[in-house]
Amino acid sequence: MTGVAVCAGSVCTVKALWEGRIQKLKEDREKEKERWKRKPLRGITMVWQDRINLARLKEKVITEEGRIVLRIEKEGWKSLPDALQEIIYLQEWQIHRTGLETIPRFVGKFDNLLVLDLSRNSVKEIPKEIGQLTKLRELYVSYNRLREVPAELGGCENLEKLDLAVNRDLCDLPEQLSHLQRLYHLDLSMNCFTTIPSAVLNMPALEWLDMGSNKLQELPDDVTRMENLHTIWLQRNEITHLPEAISKMTNLSTLVLTSNKLQQIPVCMEEMINLRFVNLRDNPFQLQVTLPQCVNSEEEEDRELFGIEFMQAYIQELKNISTFKLQHFPEGSYECLDTNILQAKLKLVPQFCQLQLRLKCPTEIKLPSVAKQMLD
């Protein structure tokens, strides 16, 4: 009889391998049992949490001016719960100072939404689904952290007011926003715009625009494309000059240019007959114009020192200077005279007395030799 040799070490190895597999299988089964035990509990917990959230949200729903409004103020809502979809009939959201970081994508399901006000939060992005809100009339996302605006916003065909102020890093708008045929109020103040976006120039119904506290250096020559604009705020920018085309903005009634770098006012602006309010304070104008004294103290108190009256007086001085140069400074007879000397003896020259101005520009002014003799 032939014997079979069996290696005891091999048997032990195989036995240990199978025992390990069996043990792992038992552990996996135990984990699966525990998971299935916890699953109903987790599901129940989520259901109850949704009910709690829904109850909290419903407490914030009010009726205001005939609209169904969700108003949340100064509470911790970094995100909005899915339970919000249970009150899809809302017409207005007012969610302020909650620390909200994201706008839920299901916002596009709120077909009846007329006003979406999420100002003073920490929103970094507007979802593309915003374009599904075809009834939306007003969108306020000022004082947030937006860096860009989705092109889909152009699909909000009934949008009338858009507030994107104080997002700091916002510097451009998609061209699709020019499709907003009814938008008449736009606030882009306190951002990083270096020019007026093309989309803004092409908004057909725009009447009110605020681009104050940006980095604008000039206005485009085709600024006249905003033909319905009646109010524009451009304060605290870096604008050095105004284009001649501005005089063709015939509907413009309010123009604010405080704290810029303007050195002159275009003479053509006297043609802007509908202009009612102007503020040109804190600009380094080359000419210093003195306004005539008011008749009484009340009139003096109500006077705007750098308003319409100042603009008209400045333009008149420019016209006087232009006429005077043509009459008394023939080309080729100029000699250089330092501005400081001119400022000291200006009133001794009858022709200059009629101008009644004091020049502040540091550049040299050329006078004919006859005029220089009168000043010596």
C-alpha positions as CSV (number, residue, x, y, z in Angstrom):
1,M,0.0,0.0,0.0
2,T,1.4,3.3,-1.1
3,G,1.3,6.1,1.5
4,V,0.6,9.9,0.8
5,A,2.8,12.4,2.5
6,V,0.9,15.5,3.8
7,C,2.7,18.7,5.0
8,A,1.3,19.7,8.3
9,G,2.4,23.3,7.8
10,S,0.3,23.6,4.6
11,V,-2.8,22.4,6.4
12,C,-2.3,24.9,9.1
13,T,-1.9,27.7,6.6
14,V,-5.0,26.8,4.7
15,K,-7.0,26.4,7.9
16,A,-5.9,29.8,9.2
17,L,-6.8,31.4,5.8
18,W,-10.3,30.0,5.9
19,E,-10.9,30.9,9.5
20,G,-9.8,34.5,8.7
21,R,-12.3,34.7,5.8
22,I,-15.1,33.2,7.9
23,Q,-14.4,35.7,10.7
24,K,-14.4,38.6,8.3
25,L,-17.7,37.4,6.8
26,K,-19.2,37.3,10.2
27,E,-18.0,40.8,11.0
28,D,-19.4,42.1,7.7
29,R,-22.7,40.5,8.5
30,E,-22.8,42.1,11.9
31,K,-22.0,45.5,10.4
32,E,-24.8,45.1,7.8
33,K,-27.3,44.2,10.6
34,E,-26.3,47.2,12.6
35,R,-26.6,49.4,9.5
36,W,-30.1,48.1,8.7
37,K,-31.0,48.6,12.4
38,R,-29.9,52.2,12.2
39,K,-31.3,53.0,8.8
40,P,-35.0,53.3,9.9
41,L,-33.9,55.3,12.9
42,R,-31.9,57.7,10.7
43,G,-34.8,57.9,8.3
44,I,-37.1,58.7,11.1
45,T,-34.7,61.3,12.5
46,M,-34.5,63.0,9.1
47,V,-38.2,63.1,8.7
48,W,-38.6,64.7,12.1
49,Q,-35.8,67.2,11.4
50,D,-37.6,68.2,8.1
51,R,-40.8,68.6,10.1
52,I,-39.0,70.8,12.6
53,N,-37.4,72.9,9.9
54,L,-40.7,73.3,8.1
55,A,-42.4,74.4,11.3
56,R,-39.7,77.0,11.9
57,L,-40.0,78.3,8.4
58,K,-43.8,78.5,8.5
59,E,-43.4,80.7,11.6
60,K,-41.5,83.1,9.4
61,V,-44.2,83.4,6.8
62,I,-46.2,86.6,6.8
63,T,-48.5,88.5,4.5
64,E,-47.3,91.9,3.5
65,E,-48.9,94.2,1.0
66,G,-50.9,91.3,-0.4
67,R,-47.8,89.1,-0.8
68,I,-46.9,85.9,1.0
69,V,-43.4,86.6,2.4
70,L,-40.8,84.5,4.1
71,R,-38.8,86.8,6.4
72,I,-35.8,85.7,8.4
73,E,-33.6,88.2,10.2
74,K,-30.4,87.7,12.2
75,E,-30.7,84.0,12.6
76,G,-28.2,81.2,11.8
77,W,-29.2,79.8,8.5
78,K,-26.0,79.1,6.5
79,S,-28.1,77.0,4.1
80,L,-31.8,76.6,3.5
81,P,-33.3,73.2,4.2
82,D,-35.1,71.1,1.6
83,A,-38.3,71.5,3.7
84,L,-38.5,75.0,2.2
85,Q,-39.9,73.3,-0.9
86,E,-43.1,72.5,1.0
87,I,-44.1,76.2,0.9
88,I,-43.5,76.6,-2.8
89,Y,-46.3,79.2,-3.0
90,L,-44.1,82.0,-1.5
91,Q,-44.0,85.2,-3.4
92,E,-41.1,86.9,-1.6
93,W,-38.0,86.0,0.3
94,Q,-36.5,88.4,2.8
95,I,-33.5,86.7,4.3
96,H,-31.0,89.1,5.9
97,R,-28.0,88.8,8.2
98,T,-28.3,85.0,8.6
99,G,-24.8,84.1,7.4
100,L,-26.4,82.4,4.3
101,E,-23.6,81.0,2.1
102,T,-25.5,79.2,-0.7
103,I,-28.7,79.8,-2.6
104,P,-30.4,76.4,-3.0
105,R,-30.7,75.2,-6.6
106,F,-34.3,74.4,-6.0
107,V,-35.0,78.2,-5.9
108,G,-35.9,77.7,-9.6
109,K,-39.0,75.8,-8.5
110,F,-40.6,78.9,-6.9
111,D,-42.6,79.9,-9.9
112,N,-44.5,82.6,-8.0
113,L,-41.5,84.4,-6.6
114,L,-41.6,88.2,-7.3
115,V,-39.0,89.5,-4.9
116,L,-35.8,87.7,-3.8
117,D,-33.9,89.7,-1.2
118,L,-30.8,88.0,0.2
119,S,-28.8,91.1,1.0
120,R,-26.2,91.2,3.9
121,N,-25.3,87.5,3.9
122,S,-22.2,85.6,2.7
123,V,-23.5,84.3,-0.6
124,K,-20.6,83.4,-3.0
125,E,-22.6,82.2,-6.0
126,I,-26.0,82.6,-7.7
127,P,-27.1,79.3,-9.1
128,K,-28.0,79.0,-12.8
129,E,-31.5,77.9,-11.8
130,I,-32.2,81.6,-11.1
131,G,-33.0,82.0,-14.8
132,Q,-36.1,79.9,-14.3
133,L,-37.8,82.6,-12.2
134,T,-39.6,84.3,-15.1
135,K,-41.9,86.2,-12.8
136,L,-39.1,87.7,-10.6
137,R,-39.2,91.5,-10.5
138,E,-36.7,92.4,-7.9
139,L,-33.4,90.7,-6.9
140,Y,-31.2,92.1,-4.1
141,V,-27.9,90.4,-3.3
142,S,-25.9,93.4,-2.0
143,Y,-23.4,93.0,0.8
144,N,-22.4,89.4,-0.2
145,R,-19.3,87.8,-1.6
146,L,-20.2,87.3,-5.3
147,R,-17.4,87.2,-7.8
148,E,-19.5,86.7,-10.9
149,V,-23.1,86.7,-12.1
150,P,-24.5,83.7,-14.1
151,A,-25.5,84.4,-17.7
152,E,-28.8,82.6,-16.9
153,L,-30.0,85.6,-14.9
154,G,-30.8,87.2,-18.3
155,G,-33.7,84.7,-18.5
156,C,-35.5,86.6,-15.7
157,E,-37.5,88.4,-18.4
158,N,-39.7,90.5,-15.9
159,L,-36.8,91.7,-13.7
160,E,-37.1,95.4,-13.0
161,K,-34.6,96.0,-10.1
162,L,-31.2,94.4,-9.6
163,D,-29.0,95.3,-6.6
164,L,-25.4,93.9,-6.7
165,A,-23.8,96.6,-4.6
166,V,-20.9,95.9,-2.2
167,N,-19.7,92.5,-3.4
168,R,-16.2,94.0,-3.6
169,D,-14.7,91.5,-6.1
170,L,-17.4,91.8,-8.8
171,C,-15.8,93.4,-11.9
172,D,-17.9,92.3,-14.9
173,L,-21.4,91.3,-16.1
174,P,-22.3,88.7,-18.7
175,E,-23.6,90.2,-22.0
176,Q,-26.8,88.1,-21.6
177,L,-28.0,90.6,-19.0
178,S,-28.7,93.0,-21.8
179,H,-31.8,90.8,-22.5
180,L,-33.4,92.2,-19.3
181,Q,-35.9,94.3,-21.3
182,R,-37.7,95.7,-18.2
183,L,-34.7,96.4,-15.9
184,Y,-34.8,100.1,-15.0
185,H,-32.9,100.2,-11.7
186,L,-29.3,98.8,-11.4
187,D,-27.0,99.2,-8.4
188,L,-23.3,98.2,-9.0
189,S,-21.7,100.5,-6.4
190,M,-18.7,99.5,-4.3
191,N,-17.3,96.8,-6.5
192,C,-14.3,96.6,-8.8
193,F,-15.6,97.7,-12.2
194,T,-13.1,99.6,-14.3
195,T,-15.6,100.5,-17.0
196,I,-19.3,100.4,-17.6
197,P,-20.1,96.9,-18.8
198,S,-21.3,96.5,-22.3
199,A,-24.4,94.6,-21.0
200,V,-25.3,97.8,-19.0
201,L,-25.0,100.1,-22.0
202,N,-27.3,97.8,-23.9
203,M,-30.1,97.6,-21.3
204,P,-33.0,99.3,-23.2
205,A,-35.1,100.3,-20.2
206,L,-32.4,101.4,-17.8
207,E,-33.3,104.7,-16.0
208,W,-31.3,104.6,-12.7
209,L,-27.7,103.5,-12.4
210,D,-25.3,103.6,-9.4
211,M,-21.6,102.8,-10.1
212,G,-20.2,104.8,-7.3
213,S,-17.0,103.6,-5.4
214,N,-15.6,101.5,-8.3
215,K,-12.5,102.1,-10.3
216,L,-13.9,103.8,-13.4
217,Q,-11.3,106.0,-15.2
218,E,-13.5,107.3,-18.0
219,L,-17.0,107.0,-19.5
220,P,-17.2,105.3,-22.9
221,D,-18.1,107.4,-25.9
222,D,-21.1,105.3,-26.5
223,V,-22.6,106.1,-23.1
224,T,-25.5,107.6,-25.0
225,R,-26.8,104.1,-25.7
226,M,-28.4,104.4,-22.3
227,E,-30.9,106.8,-23.9
228,N,-33.6,106.4,-21.1
229,L,-31.2,107.0,-18.2
230,H,-32.3,109.9,-16.0
231,T,-30.0,109.3,-12.9
232,I,-26.4,108.2,-12.7
233,W,-24.2,108.1,-9.6
234,L,-20.5,108.0,-10.3
235,Q,-19.1,109.3,-7.0
236,R,-15.7,108.1,-5.7
237,N,-14.2,106.8,-8.9
238,E,-11.1,107.9,-10.8
239,I,-12.7,109.6,-13.8
240,T,-10.4,112.2,-15.3
241,H,-12.6,113.6,-18.1
242,L,-16.1,113.5,-19.5
243,P,-16.8,112.6,-23.2
244,E,-18.4,115.2,-25.4
245,A,-21.1,112.6,-26.1
246,I,-22.5,113.1,-22.6
247,S,-24.3,116.2,-23.8
248,K,-26.5,113.9,-26.0
249,M,-27.9,112.2,-22.9
250,T,-31.0,114.3,-23.2
251,N,-33.1,112.5,-20.5
252,L,-30.4,112.8,-17.8
253,S,-31.6,114.8,-14.9
254,T,-29.3,113.8,-12.1
255,L,-25.5,113.5,-12.4
256,V,-23.2,112.8,-9.4
257,L,-19.5,113.0,-9.9
258,T,-18.1,113.9,-6.5
259,S,-14.6,112.8,-5.5
260,N,-13.2,112.0,-8.9
261,K,-10.2,113.4,-10.9
262,L,-12.0,115.8,-13.2
263,Q,-10.0,118.8,-14.3
264,Q,-12.5,120.4,-16.7
265,I,-16.2,120.5,-17.5
266,P,-17.1,120.1,-21.1
267,V,-18.7,123.2,-22.5
268,C,-21.2,121.1,-24.4
269,M,-22.8,120.2,-21.1
270,E,-24.7,123.5,-21.2
271,E,-26.9,121.8,-23.8
272,M,-28.2,119.4,-21.3
273,I,-31.4,121.3,-20.6
274,N,-33.1,118.6,-18.6
275,L,-30.2,118.4,-16.0
276,R,-31.7,119.3,-12.6
277,F,-29.2,118.1,-10.1
278,V,-25.4,118.0,-10.4
279,N,-22.7,117.4,-7.8
280,L,-19.1,118.1,-8.8
281,R,-17.6,118.5,-5.3
282,D,-14.0,117.4,-4.6
283,N,-12.5,117.4,-8.1
284,P,-9.2,119.0,-9.0
285,F,-10.6,121.5,-11.5
286,Q,-8.1,123.8,-13.2
287,L,-10.3,126.9,-12.8
288,Q,-11.5,128.2,-9.5
289,V,-14.9,129.8,-10.0
290,T,-16.4,132.2,-7.4
291,L,-20.2,132.2,-7.4
292,P,-22.1,135.5,-6.9
293,Q,-23.4,136.3,-3.4
294,C,-26.9,135.2,-2.6
295,V,-29.6,137.8,-1.8
296,N,-30.5,136.4,1.6
297,S,-29.2,133.9,4.2
298,E,-31.9,131.3,3.5
299,E,-30.9,131.1,-0.2
300,E,-27.3,130.8,0.9
301,E,-28.1,127.8,3.1
302,D,-29.9,126.0,0.3
303,R,-27.3,126.6,-2.2
304,E,-25.3,123.8,-3.7
305,L,-21.8,125.1,-4.1
306,F,-20.8,122.6,-6.7
307,G,-24.1,122.0,-8.4
308,I,-25.9,123.4,-11.5
309,E,-25.0,127.0,-10.8
310,F,-21.3,126.1,-10.4
311,M,-21.3,124.1,-13.6
312,Q,-22.9,126.9,-15.6
313,A,-20.4,129.5,-14.1
314,Y,-17.5,127.2,-14.9
315,I,-18.6,126.7,-18.5
316,Q,-19.1,130.5,-18.9
317,E,-15.5,131.1,-17.7
318,L,-14.2,128.6,-20.2
319,K,-16.1,130.3,-22.9
320,N,-14.8,133.7,-21.8
321,I,-11.2,132.5,-21.8
322,S,-11.6,131.0,-25.2
323,T,-13.0,134.3,-26.6
324,F,-10.3,136.3,-24.9
325,K,-7.5,134.2,-26.3
326,L,-8.9,134.6,-29.8
327,Q,-9.0,138.3,-29.4
328,H,-5.8,139.1,-27.6
329,F,-3.4,136.2,-28.0
330,P,-2.6,135.9,-31.7
331,E,-0.6,132.8,-32.6
332,G,3.1,133.3,-32.7
333,S,3.3,136.3,-30.2
334,Y,3.4,134.2,-27.0
335,E,6.0,134.4,-24.3
336,C,6.0,132.2,-21.2
337,L,4.8,133.6,-17.9
338,D,4.8,131.7,-14.6
339,T,1.3,131.1,-13.2
340,N,2.3,132.4,-9.8
341,I,3.1,135.8,-11.3
342,L,-0.2,135.8,-13.2
343,Q,-2.1,135.0,-10.0
344,A,-0.4,137.9,-8.1
345,K,-1.1,140.6,-10.8
346,L,-4.1,139.2,-12.6
347,K,-6.5,141.9,-11.6
348,L,-4.3,144.7,-12.9
349,V,-5.2,143.6,-16.4
350,P,-8.7,144.9,-17.3
351,Q,-9.4,142.1,-19.7
352,F,-8.6,139.5,-17.0
353,C,-10.7,141.4,-14.5
354,Q,-13.7,140.7,-16.6
355,L,-13.0,137.0,-16.3
356,Q,-12.9,137.1,-12.4
357,L,-11.1,133.8,-12.0
358,R,-8.1,132.5,-10.3
359,L,-6.0,129.8,-12.0
360,K,-4.8,126.9,-9.9
361,C,-3.2,124.7,-12.6
362,P,0.6,124.3,-12.2
363,T,1.3,124.6,-15.9
364,E,2.8,127.7,-17.5
365,I,0.5,130.1,-19.4
366,K,1.7,131.8,-22.5
367,L,0.9,135.6,-22.9
368,P,1.8,138.1,-25.6
369,S,4.6,140.5,-24.8
370,V,2.1,143.4,-24.5
371,A,0.2,141.6,-21.8
372,K,3.4,140.8,-20.0
373,Q,4.4,144.5,-20.0
374,M,1.0,145.3,-18.4
375,L,1.8,142.8,-15.6
376,D,5.3,143.9,-15.0
